[in-house]
Amino acid sequence: MDLLRETAPFLVGMIVPPLAMLAIRTTWSGQLKFLIAFLPALILGFCTSALAGELAGGMPDGLIAVIIDTSLVFTGSQLAYRIFWKPILEARFQSVSTTRMQRARE
């Protein structure tokens, strides 16, 4: 059961990048991009801790559980973005921009 408690936030974090990528604009500053990427991880980390019942242990233990779950969600999201989502979406954006350039020439 402890293995599921530790892997669930990591696996949940793997679905965050497409949602964050819809919200993030390329013209925004790096700090704002980080904030938009980190806020879903913080919310999902808190929700994961609450669903696992880790917040019932009191303030210090609950805070540590939220920090651990948030870091697992954020790590999962960043790894999934770098390994999986970024290559897929870069290829998609490249094909879309190529198609737009061909239409503009016609």
N, C-alpha and C positions, 0 to 999 in steps of 0.2 A: 504494500500500500504506500510506503514511503517513496518508492520508485515512481509511482504514478503521480504523487504529489509534487515531485521535483521535475518530472518530464512534462507534465500537463502545461505549465506556463511557457515552457520552451516551445512546445508544439503550437500553442495558441499564438505565440509571437510570430510564427511563420506565415500567418494570414494577414498580418498587419501591413506589410509593405504596399500591396496594391491600394489599400485604402488611404494610406498616407501619401502615396504618389499621386492620387487624384487631387489632393488638397494642396500639395507643394507646387509652387511655381518656380521656374528656373531663375527668375529675376530677384527672388528674395535673398536676404542675407543668410549667411551660414548659421547664425544663431537662431534665426526664426525657423529655418529648415530643421534644425536640431530639436527645437521646441515642439514643432508639429509632429516630428517622429517620436519624441519621448512621451508626450501627453497620452497617446493611446496605450503605450506600454505601462505608464503609471496607473491609468484607470483599470486596465486589464489585470495588472499585478495586484491591485487592491481587491478587485472582484474575485480573483482566484484565491487570495488569502481568505476572503470572507466565505466563499463557498466551501473551502476546505476546513473551515472552523478554526483557523489559526488565530483569529482576532479575539477569540474568547479567553485566551490565556492572560490577558492583561496588556497594559501599555508597552512595556519594553519588549516582551515576546511578540506581540502583535506588530509592532513597528519593524522589528527585525524580519518578521515573516513577509511584510509588505515590501521591504527593501530587497529581500532575496527573490521574491516572485517577480517584482518589477525588473530586476536585473536579468532574470531568466527570460522574461518576455522580450526585453529589449535586445538581448543577445540573440535570441532566436530570430527576431525580426531582421536584425542586421546581417546575420549569416544567410538567411533565406534571400534577402535582397541581393547581396553580393554574388551568391552562388547560383540562384535560380531566377529571380524576378528580373534583375537588371539585364542579363543577356537576352532574355525573351523579349522584353519591352524595347531594348535598343534595336533589335532586329525588326520589330514591328514598326517603330518610329522611323527607321531608315527606309523601310518599304513604303510607308505612307508619304514621307517627304519626297521620295523618288517618283511616286505616282503623281504627286502635286506638281512637281517640276515638269513632268512629261505633259500634263494637262495644260500648264502655263505656256509651253512651247507651241501647242496646237492652236 
